[in-house]
Amino acid sequence: MRSKIVAGNWKMNKNSEGTEALLVELSAKLPDTEAKVMVSPTFVNLGSAVRQLQGSKIEVIAQNMHFAESGAFTGEISADMLLNIGINTVILGHSERRAYFGETDEILKKKVKAALAKNMTVMFCFGEELEDRKSGNHFNVVESQLKNALFELDQSVWSSIILAYEPVWAIGTGETASPEQAQEMHAFIRKTIAAAFNQDIADNVSILYGGSVKPGNAEEIFSKPDVDGGLIGGAALVADDFIAIINGI
Ligand code: 13P
């Protein structure tokens, strides 16, 4: 049975005081919800966030990690380092990592494998750019992103994978995919996973939508049958907005 999930990707926002304050507010206002709620502060605030949220239903997750176990990779963070401070889930493949930090499908394949090898849960992000959608190539692009990074995985690891479809043209732009566009792509993703693996895996993987999800559009997007929740950027930085989005599940 797949889970409903609402995750906040804080990106490079909030210092340590801001992180603490937002988590205090979120904890106080968190509704009783069937959704798993996750937040992803910056690396430097992960440890304190985990400590602050001990016993809470909010899970702290990381925005990225390196594929190597350890070694001479200045500025990077390993799976073991995350696990060591109580982080069990990592976002990989965000379009900003792909666009600004040169993360290719090949690199992401290694990162996914490295995280899964440590029994971490991977929230794998992917999505087409505006030109792909305009030229009608969006399904091909999404299929190849999935194929290149995930199709060599063993069937057994799929219970540790969450997919997050984030069309690049909808991220931070205020332009959301319509609920119908999201549903159409999510159904395609599920069909693609079913063809590459099996129907059971496809039916059980949570597929989140990300890209300008706000309190005003969350409920309608989440109501679509193949949309299992959202990965939220800007609106996750405002407690009342994030809570309203959670209430849209
Ligand atoms: P916005 O919600 O700000 O569009 O960001 C989405 C996103 O990139 C989440 O990972």
Residues whose N, C-alpha, C, O or C-beta is under 5 A from the ligand:
A	BS01	13P	N9 A170 I171 G172 T173 G210 G211 S212 V213 L231 I232 G233 G234 A235
